[in-house]
Amino acid sequence: MKEIFINKDNLEEKDISKKIDRVKLFILNNKNQLILIHNNNTIQLPGGHREENEELNDTLKRELYEELGIIDDNYYEPFLHIKVYYKNYFNLGYNAEANVYYFNINSNIIPNKNNINLDELESKTPFKIFYVNKDNIKNFISDSIDKDIIDRNIGNEMLIAIDSYNEL
């Protein structure tokens, strides 16, 4: 697994007051399309926060079910871990270490909108699932950053992850 550390504010470990773990999923179908989600006023890959004492694969399976209505009992290994130190994380008043684990799933799974079970935060804003051709994903994300359709931090992290994904 490739690991990348981002620390633009030159924080030290002692400056971090909260750690957050997430999984993000590159789901590629046989039409060369990746699944993306628009929720919480930004575009993102399917995935989400790891709950306390939850294994990464359990988080992956839970997020697949919550956001896409898909049950998947396979075991997956992350291909990328991005650790980011954030000063004043999303203006919430604390410094955070965010660990994001990226997984690759080649599958023709189709989201089952009848089984989607969004959490409280996800339910507060419109939730949309859509596809983008893998060959156009970098341009799509860059354009979305420029148009302020995607959170800049999330978008820039996605661009880094896409480069690693394309190396697979």
Secondary structure as the mmCIF struct_conf table of DSSP 4:
data_model
#
loop_
_struct_conf.conf_type_id
_struct_conf.id
_struct_conf.beg_label_comp_id
_struct_conf.beg_label_asym_id
_struct_conf.beg_label_seq_id
_struct_conf.end_label_comp_id
_struct_conf.end_label_asym_id
_struct_conf.end_label_seq_id
STRN STRN1 LYS A 2 ILE A 6
TURN_TY1_P TURN_TY1_P1 LYS A 8 ASP A 9
HELX_RH_3T_P HELX_RH_3T_P1 GLU A 13 ASP A 15
STRN STRN2 LYS A 18 LEU A 28
TURN_TY1_P TURN_TY1_P2 ASN A 30 LYS A 31
BEND BEND1 ASN A 32 ASN A 32
STRN STRN3 GLN A 33 ASN A 39
TURN_TY1_P TURN_TY1_P3 ASN A 40 ASN A 41
STRN STRN4 THR A 42 GLN A 44
BEND BEND2 PRO A 46 PRO A 46
STRN STRN5 GLY A 47 HIS A 49
HELX_LH_PP_P HELX_LH_PP_P1 ARG A 50 GLU A 51
TURN_TY1_P TURN_TY1_P4 GLU A 52 ASN A 53
HELX_RH_AL_P HELX_RH_AL_P1 LEU A 56 LEU A 68
BEND BEND3 PHE A 79 PHE A 79
STRN STRN6 LEU A 80 TYR A 86
TURN_TY1_P TURN_TY1_P5 LYS A 87 ASN A 88
HELX_RH_3T_P HELX_RH_3T_P2 TYR A 89 ASN A 91
BEND BEND4 LEU A 92 TYR A 94
STRN STRN7 ALA A 96 ASN A 106
TURN_TY1_P TURN_TY1_P6 LYS A 113 ASN A 115
TURN_TY1_P TURN_TY1_P7 GLU A 120 LEU A 121
HELX_RH_3T_P HELX_RH_3T_P3 GLU A 122 LYS A 124
BEND BEND5 THR A 125 THR A 125
STRN STRN8 LYS A 128 ASN A 133
HELX_RH_3T_P HELX_RH_3T_P4 LYS A 134 ASN A 136
HELX_RH_AL_P HELX_RH_AL_P2 ILE A 137 ASP A 146
TURN_TY1_P TURN_TY1_P8 LYS A 147 ASP A 148
BEND BEND6 ILE A 150 ILE A 150
HELX_RH_AL_P HELX_RH_AL_P3 ARG A 152 ASN A 166
TURN_TY1_P TURN_TY1_P9 GLU A 167 GLU A 167
#
